[in-house]
Structure formats: structure tokens, C-alpha cells
Amino acid sequence: MERVAQLYDAIGGGYSVRRRPDPRIAGAITRALGPAHAVVNVGAGAGSYEPPHGRVVAVEPAWSMILQRAPHAAPVVQASAMALPFRDGTFDAALAVLTVHHWPDRARGLAELARVARGPLVVLTWDPASSGFWLVDDYFPEIPSIDRRIFPTLADFEQAWGAIEVTPVPVPHDCIDGFLGAYWRRPAAYLDPAIRRGISTFSKVPNVEPGISRLRADLANGTWHERHGHLLTESELDLGYRLIIGRPNESRA
């Protein structure tokens, strides 16, 4: 827990502004949770995507993120995904949004989700088998190497939970949740240091300046538009984000 907390204590300032829930992604998560009334949101951050109804309990290790939670947000427990402080089967469902890749022991954390939830386990993540995003292909080729080491594969989820449902989550062109792929149709946004601070992967790149300088130059001289201008007519793009739904306890019932 300490390592994850230190990461977000360092980079998490302003997450409540830059990492707002996008309503289209929120809709997909709500549908995946179904009628669950009691939900635990693990790695909850500032509270994005928590269901607005029912009983929600948030789990977050970083104090900087807890401080950014709105007054009306769900009650939060400062704890680790690897040791959830709840009895077996306490909740109807478990939720984890773009967080599993930060867990020091992913297998243990996924097992903890299955332990505390009777119903669906819903995880929004990125599939490390995916490829084809211009930002990393052209400007930050080190990012896939970083992310493919830390993001769980679909096989990892199957090993933890058995059969899973996998649903692509395309990124809207005007996505308001500022994760790595959010600005695929707004390339100049990546030049903004404040936006990059809301994207944890950039904190792992030793030196972002060469890539940022290339992107700035390519936007100025038209190279980016020559290569990727066709994207400006697209309303959404599949960049490898996936909604994983496991039901290990339902299948054993």
C-alpha cells in the first residue's frame, strides 16, 4: 500500500479536476454492475465512477486522493487492495477503475475482490495485447514497454476468476476523463504539463521532453495531420480499454 500511496501523493494533485467521470464510460460501468446495491470501489481515487445510488464504500491508499473526494462522496477507508478490511461476501459487487496495474500483487488483489463480493467483479483496464495508438507509436515508444509489464492480461483475470466477460470501451473524442488515451483527437492537449500530471504513465517516463518536442514540431509543421488527420472525423476510437466482468461466486452458487 505504501508504494501506491506514495505514487499518488506525488502525482495525484488535481485528479478531481482532470479525472472526471465520462458519462458514456460511467454508463457502461453502471450496466456491468447491474442491480447491485452494496458496492466496494477499490482504488477509488477521488471518487470517479462510483454508483450514485445504493451503498458504496470506497477503498483508497493515498491520502492525497482521499482529500480530493467531494463531501457527498461515498465513505472511504484508507487501505490496500491486497488486504481489504471486510468480511467475506460483504458486498453485492466490486468495482476497480484503471487501478489494478498499480497493485503490487495483482493476483492477491483480484482474489480479494472475489472474496468480499458475492456478485459481479467489474474492472476497467487496458489490454496489454492491444496496439495502434499514435501517441505511443510515434512519440513515446517506451510507454508500451512500461505498461505491458504492469497491466494484467486477460489470461490473468481468467486465472483469478475463471470465465470472464470482456467488453471493449471505446474512447469518445471529447472524453472528459483525462487518462492516457482520452485526448486521441486533441493532440495538443498532451503538450500541457497539467494534463500530463493527471496521467500516471507519464510519471514513469524518465524524460518526456524529446517526445513532447517532436509532437509540438509535428503539430506546427503539419506532419501530425498528414499522418493522423483522418482521426479528426471519428467520434470514438478503440484504444484497448476493456471492461472485465467476473462472476466467480455466482458460478459457484
C-alpha positions in Angstrom: 0.0 0.0 0.0 2.8 2.4 0.8 4.3 2.4 -2.7 1.0 3.1 -4.4 0.1 5.8 -1.8 3.5 7.5 -2.4 2.9 7.5 -6.2 -0.4 9.2 -5.9 0.6 11.5 -3.1 3.3 12.7 -5.6 1.2 13.0 -8.8 -2.4 13.0 -7.6 -2.9 16.7 -7.0 -5.7 17.9 -9.2 -7.1 14.5 -10.1 -10.6 15.6 -9.1 -10.4 18.2 -11.9 -8.6 16.3 -14.6 -10.0 12.9 -14.0 -13.7 13.5 -14.0 -16.1 10.6 -14.9 -17.1 10.5 -18.5 -20.8 9.8 -18.7 -20.5 7.2 -21.5 -17.9 5.2 -19.7 -20.0 5.6 -16.5 -23.0 4.2 -18.3 -21.0 1.1 -19.3 -19.9 0.6 -15.7 -23.4 1.0 -14.3 -24.7 -1.6 -16.7 -22.0 -4.0 -15.7 -22.8 -3.6 -12.0 -26.4 -4.3 -12.7 -28.8 -4.2 -9.7 -26.0 -4.4 -7.1 -26.9 -2.3 -4.1 -23.8 -2.6 -1.9 -20.6 -1.9 -3.9 -17.0 -1.6 -2.9 -14.9 0.6 -5.1 -11.3 -0.4 -4.8 -8.5 2.1 -5.7 -11.3 4.6 -5.7 -9.2 7.8 -6.1 -11.2 11.0 -5.9 -14.4 9.1 -6.5 -14.9 8.8 -10.2 -17.5 6.2 -11.4 -18.9 5.4 -8.0 -22.5 4.4 -8.4 -24.8 7.3 -7.4 -27.3 5.0 -5.7 -27.1 2.2 -3.2 -24.5 1.7 -0.5 -20.9 2.3 -1.8 -17.7 2.0 0.3 -14.5 3.3 -1.3 -11.0 1.9 -0.6 -8.1 4.2 -1.4 -4.5 4.0 -0.1 -3.3 7.6 -1.0 -4.2 10.4 1.4 -3.8 13.0 -1.3 -6.6 11.3 -3.3 -8.9 10.9 -0.2 -8.6 14.6 0.5 -10.0 15.4 -3.0 -13.1 13.4 -2.5 -16.3 15.5 -2.6 -18.2 16.0 0.7 -21.1 13.9 -0.7 -18.9 11.1 -1.9 -19.1 7.6 -0.5 -17.4 6.9 2.8 -13.7 5.9 2.2 -11.4 3.5 4.0 -7.6 4.1 3.7 -6.5 0.5 2.9 -4.8 -1.7 0.3 -6.4 -3.7 -2.4 -4.3 -6.6 -1.3 -5.8 -6.7 2.2 -9.4 -5.4 2.1 -10.7 -4.8 5.6 -14.1 -6.5 5.1 -15.6 -9.9 5.8 -16.2 -12.4 3.1 -19.2 -11.6 0.9 -19.8 -8.2 2.4 -20.8 -6.6 -0.9 -23.1 -7.3 -3.8 -20.4 -6.3 -6.3 -16.8 -5.0 -6.5 -15.5 -2.2 -8.8 -11.9 -1.2 -9.8 -11.4 1.5 -12.4 -8.0 1.9 -14.0 -6.2 0.9 -10.9 -5.2 -2.8 -11.0 -2.0 -2.1 -12.8 -0.8 -0.1 -9.7 -1.3 -3.0 -7.3 2.0 -4.6 -6.2 0.4 -8.1 -6.1 -2.3 -8.2 -8.8 -3.3 -11.8 -8.2 -3.8 -11.2 -4.5 -5.8 -8.1 -5.2 -8.1 -9.8 -7.7 -8.6 -12.6 -5.2 -9.5 -10.1 -2.5 -12.2 -8.6 -4.9 -13.7 -12.1 -5.3 -13.5 -12.7 -1.5 -15.5 -9.6 -0.5 -18.1 -9.5 -3.2 -20.9 -12.0 -3.8 -21.8 -10.8 -7.3 -20.1 -9.3 -10.3 -16.5 -8.1 -10.2 -16.2 -5.2 -12.6 -12.8 -3.9 -13.7 -12.0 -1.2 -16.2 -8.5 -1.7 -17.5 -6.3 -1.6 -20.6 -5.5 -4.8 -22.5 -1.7 -5.1 -23.0 -2.3 -7.1 -26.1 -3.7 -4.0 -27.9 -1.7 -1.7 -30.1 -2.0 1.2 -32.6 -2.2 4.4 -30.6 -0.3 7.2 -32.4 0.8 8.9 -29.2 2.9 5.9 -28.1 3.8 4.6 -31.6 5.2 8.0 -32.8 6.3 9.9 -29.7 6.6 7.7 -26.6 7.5 4.2 -27.7 8.8 3.5 -24.2 5.2 3.7 -22.8 4.0 0.3 -24.2 7.1 -1.4 -22.6 6.2 0.2 -19.3 2.5 -0.6 -19.4 2.8 -4.1 -20.8 4.8 -5.0 -17.7 2.2 -3.7 -15.2 -1.2 -4.2 -16.8 -2.8 -7.6 -16.2 -3.6 -9.7 -19.3 -7.0 -11.2 -20.0 -5.4 -14.5 -19.0 -4.6 -13.1 -15.6 -8.2 -12.3 -15.0 -9.3 -15.8 -16.2 -6.8 -17.4 -13.9 -8.1 -15.4 -10.9 -11.8 -15.6 -11.6 -12.5 -18.3 -14.2 -14.7 -17.3 -17.1 -14.9 -13.6 -17.7 -16.9 -11.2 -19.9 -14.8 -8.7 -21.9 -16.4 -5.6 -23.4 -14.4 -3.0 -25.5 -14.8 0.5 -24.1 -14.2 2.9 -27.0 -12.9 6.3 -26.0 -15.2 9.2 -27.0 -13.5 12.0 -29.0 -14.4 14.5 -26.3 -13.8 12.3 -23.3 -13.7 14.3 -20.1 -11.8 11.7 -18.0 -8.2 12.6 -18.7 -6.5 9.2 -18.8 -3.7 8.4 -21.3 -6.0 7.8 -24.3 -8.5 10.5 -23.6 -7.1 13.1 -26.0 -6.5 11.0 -29.1 -8.4 13.5 -31.2 -7.0 16.5 -29.3 -3.2 16.0 -29.7 -2.2 19.5 -28.5 -3.6 18.6 -25.1 -0.6 16.3 -24.4 1.6 19.3 -24.6 0.0 20.7 -21.4 2.0 19.6 -18.3 -1.1 19.9 -16.1 -2.8 17.3 -18.3 0.2 15.0 -18.3 0.3 15.2 -14.4 -3.2 13.5 -14.4 -1.8 10.6 -16.4 0.2 8.2 -14.2 2.2 6.6 -17.0 4.0 9.9 -17.8 5.4 9.8 -14.3 7.2 6.6 -15.2 8.8 8.0 -18.3 12.3 9.2 -17.4 12.3 12.2 -19.8 9.2 13.2 -21.6 10.8 16.3 -23.3 12.0 14.5 -26.5 8.6 13.1 -27.3 6.8 16.4 -26.4 9.2 18.3 -28.6 8.6 16.0 -31.6 4.8 16.3 -31.1 5.0 20.1 -30.8 7.0 20.3 -34.0 4.8 17.8 -35.9 1.6 19.8 -34.9 3.3 23.0 -36.1 4.5 21.8 -39.4 1.5 19.7 -40.3 3.2 16.2 -40.0 0.7 15.0 -37.4 -2.2 16.0 -39.6 -0.7 14.2 -42.6 -0.3 11.0 -40.6 -3.4 11.1 -38.4 -5.8 13.8 -39.7 -8.3 11.1 -40.7 -9.0 10.6 -37.0 -10.5 14.1 -36.8 -13.7 12.7 -38.3 -14.0 9.8 -35.9 -16.4 10.1 -32.9 -14.8 7.3 -30.9 -11.7 5.0 -31.0 -10.9 1.6 -29.6 -7.5 2.0 -27.9 -7.6 -1.2 -26.0 -9.6 -0.2 -22.9 -11.7 -3.1 -21.7 -14.4 -3.7 -19.1 -13.8 -7.0 -17.4 -16.7 -8.7 -15.6 -16.1 -11.8 -13.5 -18.7 -13.8 -11.6 -16.7 -16.4 -9.7 -19.0 -16.6 -6.7 -22.2 -16.6 -8.8 -20.9 -19.6 -10.8 -20.2 -21.5 -7.6 -23.6 -20.8 -6.1 
